[in-house]
């Protein structure tokens, strides 16, 4: 009987689950997705739904408990939290029952260390940003191998050599390539699940500052007020890739999902990195700027800045960011996981 694997997914944003779904479909062995999955599309997946471990369901929680007396190898180990207790117990029960050949951890220091204590080998996902604190390094040290869901060219300069040597740079996972489309003048703005979304006043000011172009906004927008005629708010849509394909210019944050989308579709890109723990989006955006793959501005620009940003973005060569897309990334990642399991 072929032993399956598990894939733990974090509940911040949709990218973790999207990666797991893409690679699981390319594996030749069963894959079980473990995570807090309420609100996500898990159709067709084998799942273990885990209790929420956030304090009082706080959606803005950054993953660190701030408690005194916490072991230095952990980020989040609150006391007297029934959700944490039930979550870890459910993972342990699944591991005993399933006897997995491997657990991919995307991402949690605590789950990676729990798996090691359960005698389950791990492939630990290493996100961008400065993750040289002791908890991250201990999780990396205990892993059989590390998986970076981005190209090596976007890695940070401060990553220790031994961490780099242990890392499989898988490239962007789950973003299908799109044949180039003759773009019009549309600007497409994408807000994902992991951030705060857009602000209507800011979007309206940007559209008024560049009135000769239609602005199409995908994802959540909050606030009220007048909407200029060239600003179109679409909310959540099922065909993000198709809408971006028709854009002359893409605007979005520095998360893996939107950067992968820009690369897969070779789009001129205005990258607005959001504040994230460990500088995840900031470091990736800085690397894009160094490569000449995007125009980068920290946070949402003022209305006066938009005409210049649009002009600068129109002048960049989209083949630079397009060169970061690997059409075989998912298949290569799945094959590497198979090899890792065989070696173990």
Number of C-alpha atoms within 10 A of each C-alpha: 4 9 13 17 25 28 28 27 24 18 21 18 15 17 22 23 24 19 20 23 20 17 21 23 15 14 18 12 14 15 24 21 23 23 22 20 19 12 8 12 11 14 7 7 15 13 18 18 15 20 18 19 21 19 15 10 9 10 11 12 12 12 15 13 16 11 12 7 8 14 11 10 16 18 20 21 19 19 11 8 13 12 16 20 15 15 18 18 13 17 22 17 11 16 20 13 9 14 16 20 20 25 26 27 28 26 19 22 21 19 22 28 23 16 23 17 12 14 14 21 23 27 24 29 25 24 20 22 21 17 20 15 12 13 20 20 16 17 25 26 16 18 23 18 21 26 21 20 24 25 17 15 13 20 19 17 10 10 14 12 9 10 15 14 10 15 20 21 20 22 25 26 28 22 25 20 18 15 10 12 13 9 14 12 13 19 24 23 22 22 21 20 14 15 16 13 15 20 14 19 16 15 24 20 19 22 25 19 16 18 15 11 16 19 27 22 22 25 17 19 19 10 9 9 8 8 16 16 12 16 21 17 16 12 13 16 10 8 9 14 17 12 14 26 23 20 24 20 24 27 28 24 28 26 25 22 22 22 28 27 25 31 26 26 26 26 31 28 32 25 31 22 23 21 15 15 14 15 16 21 24 26 20 24 28 21 18 23 15 12 13 16 28 29 23 25 19 16 13 19 15 11 16 12 13 18 14 11 17 19 10 15 23 17 11 17 15 20 16 18 24 20 12 23 26 21 16 13 22 25 18 16 22 19 16 14 21 17 11 16 17 9 7 10
